[in-house]
Amino acid sequence: MSPKWSSCKGLAAIPGTTGFDVGELLDGTSNAAFAYRVVAKRKGFEDRSLDCCAAAEQDSCLFPELREKELREHEEKQERMVHATPVGSEE
C-alpha cells in the first residue's frame, strides 16, 4: 500500500473475514488516500516463484523494511529541524 499524502505515517492491512481494513501506523490520523496492489499465488502453482528484477529491490511494497527506513529518516529530519537554531538568532 502506498499513501498518497506525505503526512501519512505508513499503512497496514488488517485482515477481516471477507477482506481487509486499512489502518495508519504510529497512531497516525491523516485519513490519507492510498493505492494498493494485490499479490497472490495462482492455484496449482503455489510452489513456483517469478524471477526478481532489480527494480523490485527498491519497492517498499515488496520490502516493508525500506518504508520503515524512510519513516525513520523522515522522523530524524523533522527532529533536526525542530532543534535547529533559527537564522539570525545566534548568540
N, C-alpha and C positions, 0 to 999 in steps of 0.2 A: 504494500500500500504506500502511496506517495501523497502526502498532504499538499494542497495547492497554496497554502499560506505559510509564510516563513515564521509566523508567530506560533505555529503548532509545534508541540514538543515531541512529536512522534506518535505513531498509531499502533494499536494492537487489535487483532481479530479475536473475539471472544466467542467460542463455539456455542451454538444453540442446538435445539432439537431438529430444526428444519433449515438452518442456515447459520449465520453468524452476525454478531453485533460488532460495531467498531467503537473502541474507546481510545481516549488520548492518554499517552504516557505521562509520567511525572506529575500527576494530578492536574494536568492542563485542562483548560476550559475554553479553548479557542473556537469551537464549533466550525472548524475548517472543512471546506470541501476537499475531497480526495479522489484519487484514481486508484484502481486496484487491478491486479492480474490474477487469474485463476490458473493454477498449475496442477495437473492431475496425471495419473498413470492410466494408460489405456488398458481396459480389461483384457486379460490374456497376455499382456506384455509387461507385467509388473516388475519383472527381473531385468528388463532392458533399460539402459540409460542413453541419452543423447550425448554426443561429444560436447565438451565445454569449449567455448570460444573466448578469446582474450577480453572482449567487451564485457562478458558476463562476470569477470573477476572484479569489476568496478561497480556492479549492480547491487545496491543496498537492499533491494528486494530479495535477492538470492543469498546475500551475505549480510544479515542484520547487524553484525558487529561493525560494519562500515558505517551504518547510520548511527550507532551508539558512539563511535569515534567522532563523527560530525557533530553530534549533540554536545559531547564533552568539550570539543574545541570551541563551539559557539558559546557555551556557558563560560569558559575560561576567558574568551574575548570580551564578553559582557562584563565579567568581573573586573578585568583590567580597565575597562572604560569607566566603570563606577569609581574606581580608586585612582584614576588618573588626575594629575594636577591640572586644573583649568589654565589655559593660556593667559598670561598677564597676572597670575596670582602668585608668582614665585616670590619668596621672601628674600 
